[in-house]
Amino acid sequence: MSGIRQQIESGVWLTAERIRVYSVIVLAVAVLATAVWVALADGAIDRNGKPLGTDFSNVYAAGTLVWQGKAADAYDPPLQHAAEIAVFGGRDVPFYGWHYPPFFLVIAALVATVPYLWGLVLWQLASFIAYCAATRAILPRRETLLVASAFPAVFVNIGHGHNGFLTTALLGGALLQLHRRPWVAGVLIGLIAYKPQFGVLIPLALMAGGYWRTMAGAALTVMVLIAISTMMFGTSIWQAFADSTAFTRDVVLEQGGTGWPKIQSVFSAMRMWGADVSFAYVAQGMLALGVALGLIWLWRSDAAFALKASALAIGSLLATPYVLDYDLVVLAIAIAWFARHGLTHGFRDGEISVLTLGWIMPLLARSLAGAIHLPLGLMTMIAFYAIVIRRAVLDRRALRHHDTLAAA
């Protein structure tokens, strides 16, 4: 037993060959499952009566409403659902709500210029390429693309036709450009405003680190996005968006319309365990506060930037009550940055095993939460965040010890 514990702590069990083999196995199984899923579909509808790419149907339907001059209808659930049904020739598909700010309607309109399945493929392929480019740039090693492609969150995202690749590419690109091109980093961060729940902690980190030009670039980008969408759709679109947030909050989040196992936050875990809404919000607020304080300390410190970037990616997921399992694609950034630091400076006890758990967790998170109410996704992210903070503390302590010895 002590030998197994030692292997887990040291991480020696995870050899380069095992990384390749495990990645190939997961990738092959996922590709085969996806192929079977598509082959058994009736056109664009799978065997369960859901659209291929499920949530992508709300993006495509919103895009069709834009072309019909009815953009604001996307924020009205019955009208949005009617548009989704129309996309599939009147077939009664499940409702997938449109919860995005008005400027994301531009993307919706673009994908709706081609038939549904083509729009789904082009959307996923283009954003996947951007995701791969960001992770490869963070960790420029031969095996990076294989490991990143086999990351189980990739296939959760593809199954939902969602935007996890885009969010990851934007945040990963911003962190890569932060020192060399701070204004470009600001633009990329500003574009993340299409999912505003993930931008809560980013300004705190930027302020703590003194990245004022990046903050200015992000603010200007958001203002430009608001101006363009207002010119395209009129001021009333913002009222429609504001009105729709009540449905998103009350039905999708607080009542668990999406399903507690899919939501990977402490809020969802509390609700899944029977807590009332107020208690769940308090728990979420306490976790967000703790994560924010850790990030402020870290980004103000002289810790390695790779650790700061990794913590920000994890913290962005932990801080929001509304984080779905397809959003876990963002963990690829955290894993890549932390692996980059460890490969350069060596890994400490437990780090490799926690990285491995973070990689495989999206494959298991929803099923375990649904079967035994175990929020593996939340628990893994908290452990990962704690490991990053611990590494920063230990690195600083080792550096001070080295300086003391050098001075003596």
N, C-alpha and C positions, 0 to 999 in steps of 0.2 A: 504493500500500500504506500509506504514511504517513497518507493521508487517511482510509482505513478505520479505521486504528488510532486516529486522533484522534477519529473519530465514536464508536467503541466506548468510549473513555476518557471522553469528555465526556457521552455519552448523548443527544446532540442528535438522534440518529436516531429516538428513541422519542417521537414527538409525541403529543399528546392524541388526535388523530384516529386514529393508528395503534393506540393502546391500545384504543380503542372497536372498531375494525375487527377487530383480532386476537381480542379477547374474544368478539365476536359470531360470528366464524368457528368458534372452538373450541367455543363453547357450542352452536351449531347442529349441528355435526358430532357432538358428544357426545350431544345429545338425540336426533338421528336414529338413531345407533348403538344407544342404549338402547331406543328404540322398536322397532327391528327385532329386537333381542335378546329383548325381551319377546314380540313378536308371533310369533316362531318357536318359542317355548317350548310344551311340552306341559303345560299347567296350570302348576304351580309348578316344573317341571323344564325346564332349558334343553336345547338341542340336544346339548350335551356330556354330558348325564346328571347335571349338577350342579343343586342347588337354585338358583332365582333368589335373589340375595342371599347365595349360598354360606355365609359364616360366620354369617349371621343364623340359619341352621338350628340351630346349637349353642345360641344364646340361646333360641330358641323351644322346642327340645326340653328344655332345662334347666327352662324354665318349666312345661312339661307334667309333668315329674317332681315339681316343687314341689306342683302341684295333686293329684298322686297320693300325696303324703306320702312321696316317695322322693328328697328333695332331694340327699342325699349320693351318690346314684347318678350324678349329673352329673359327679362327680370320678373315676369308674371308666370308663376308655375303652370297654370292651366294652358296658357298660350304657348309657352315653351314646350310643354309636353305634346301639344297638338302639332307643333313644328317637327318634333322628333318623330312622331307617328307618320307625318307626311313624307319625311325623308325615306322611310321604309315602305312606301306605297300603301299606307293605311294599316299596316300591321300593328297590333297593340303591343308595343314594346314598353318596358319599364321606364319610369320617369327618372331622368338624370338632370338635376338642377344646374342652372347657370349662375355661378357665384362670383364671377370675376369683375374687376373694375372695367369701365367702358372702353379703355384703350386696348384691352385684349380682344375686343370685337374685331379689330383690324386683322389679327391673326385668324380669327374664326372666318372672316370673310374670304381671306386668301385660300384657306383649305377647302372652302365650299365652292371654289371655281372649277373643281374637277369632281368626278363621281366619288361617292362615299369611300369605297375601298381604296381608290387611288389616293384620296386625301389622307386616309389613315396611314397608308404605307409611307407616303412622302413625309408626313408629319413625324412619324416615329423614326424614319431613317435619317432625316436631316438633323433632328435633335440628338439622336444616338451618336452620330458622327461628331457633333460638337461635344458631347459628353466624353467620348473616347479621347478627343484631342486635349481636353482639359486634364483628364487623369494622366494621360501620357506625358503631358508637359510638367505636371507636378512630380511624377516619378518616372523619369526617362530610362526605363529598363526594358529589356527584351520581353519579359513575361507580363508587363503591365497590361497590355491590351487583352491578353487571354484572361487574366484574373478579373479585369474590369468588365469584360464581356460576359463572364460566367457568374458575376455577382448576382445572387438570386433576386435582389430588388429590381434588376433590369427586367426580368420576366414578369414580375408583378406589375411593373409600369407598362410593359407592352400589352399585357392582358387587359389593362384598363384603358389603353390608348391615351395615357396621361402625359403630363408635362414634367415629370421628374427629371428627365434628361436635360430639359431646358433650364430648370432651376439650378441643377448641378453645374452645368456649363457656365452659366452666368456668375454664380458665386465662385466657382473654381477659377474662372478667367479673371475675375476682379481681384482675387487674392494673389494671383500670379503677377498682375500688372500694378499692384499697389505701390511698390517702390519705384519701378521704372517709369510707369505712365500713370500717375495718380488720377489724372482727369479721365482717362479711359476706364480705369477701375471704377470711378464715380458713375460713369455712364452705365456700366454693366450692373452696378448695384442699384441704380435708379430703375433699371428695367425689371429688377426683381419685384418691384412694386405691383406687378400683376398678381403676385401672391403676397399681399401685405403682411400676413401673419408671420412670415419668415423674416421680416425686416425689423422686428422689434429690438433685437440686441445689436444689430450691425452698427447703428449710430453710436451706441455706448462704447463699443470697441474702438471705433474710429476716433471718437473724442478722447478716450483714454490714451490712445497711441499718438494723438496729435496729427491725424491725417486730415487736415482741414480742407485741402484742395479736393480730396476725394469726396468729402462730405458736400462741398459746394457743387461738384460735378453731379452727384446723386440728386441733390435738391433741384438743380436746374433741369436735369433729365425728367424728373417727375413732373415739374411744371410744364415742360414742353409736351409731355404725353397728355396731360390734362387739357392743355390748350388745343392740341390737334384733335383729340376725341370730342371736345366741345364744339369745335368748328365743323366736324363731320356729322355729329349726331344731335347737336343742340344742347342747351342747358338742361332740358327736361330729362335727359338720359341719366343725369346725376341724381335727380330725385327718385327715378325708378330704381337705380342701384341702391340708394340709401334705404328705400322702402323694402327692398328684397333682403336686406341684412337681417331683418327680424325673422324671416322664414329660415334663413341659414342658421341663425343662433338658436331659435326655439325648437325647430323640428329636426334639423340635421345634426346639430351639436348636442343641445341639452336633452332632447328626447331620444337621441341615438338613432335617428332615422337611417343613417349610414350603416349602423351596426357597431356596437362597442368593440368587437374583436378587430375591426379594420382601423379604428382610431388608436394611435400609439402614444397617447398622452397620459399624464397622471390624472387629468380630469376624467378621461374615459375609464381608466382603471377604477377610480372611486365610484363612478356611476355603475360600472359593471358589478362592483361588489355591493351595491345597494345604497350608497351614500346619496344624500339629497344634493340638489344643484348647488346650493350655497356652500356646503362643505367641500364639494368637488372644486369649486372656484378658489376657495381658500387654499386647498392643497396645491392647486396649479400655481397660484400666486406665490406661495412660499417656495416652491421649486424654482420658479422663474427668478425670484429675487436672489436665491442662493447661486444660481447659475450666473446671473448678471454680476453679482459681487465678485465671483471667481474670475469672470472675463475681464472686468475692470482692473482687478489686481494684475492679471496676467498680461494684459495689453499695455499696462503702465510699466511693467517690469522689463528687465533686459533678457528675458527668456528667449529662446530660439523662436524665430518667426514660424517655423513649421509647427511648433506646439500651439502658438497663438491661433494659427489658421485652423488647425484640427479642432481646437476647443470651440472656435466660433461656429464651425459647421455643425458640431454636435449640439451646441447650445441653442442654435437657431431652431433645431427640431424640438428640443426639450421645453423651450419657453412658451410655445403656443399650445393651447388646448385642442387645436384642430390640425393634427398632423396624421395623415393616412399612411398605410403601409407602402403605397407606391412612392410617397415622398422620401422614403428611406434610401432612395438612390443617392441622396445628398451625403449619406455616410461614406460613399466612395471617396469623397474629398478628404474627410477626416482620416480614413484608413490610409490613403495615399500620402498625406502630409506626415502622419505619425510614422509610417513605414520609412519614409525618406529620412526622418530624423534618426530612427533606430538603426537603419542601415549605415548611416554615417558615423554615429556616436555609440552604437551598441545598444542592445535591448536590456532592460532590467527585468527582474522576476515578475512573471505574470503578464507582461505586456503582449507577447506574441499570442498567448492563448486568448486574451481579451480581443485582440485584433481579429483572430480567427472566428471567435463567437460573433463579433460585429459583422463579419462577412457572411456567415451562414444564417444568422438570425432572421432576415426577412423571409426565408423559406419556411420558417416554423412559427413566426410570431402570430399570425392570424389563427392558425389551426389550434395552437395551444391555448390562446385566449378564448376561443370558442368552445373548446373541449373541457378545459379544467380551470378557466378563468385566471390563467397565469399570464400576466402582461410581460412576456419575455422581451418584447421590443423596448418597452420603457426601462426595464431592469438593465438590459444590456447597454442602452445609451447612458444611463446614469453611471454604470460601472466604467464605461469607456471615458466619459467626461472626468471621472475621478482619477483614472489612470493618467490622463493627460496633465491634470493639475499636479498630481503627485510627482510626475516626471519633471515638471518645471521646478518644483520645490527641491527635489533631489539634485537636479543639475546645478541649481544655484548654490546649494549647500556644498557640493563637490568643488565648484569653482572657487568659493570662498576659502575652502580648506586648502586648495592648491595655491592660492594667492598667499595664504598665511605661511605655508611651507616655503614658498619662494622667497618671501620677505625675510624669513628666519635664516 
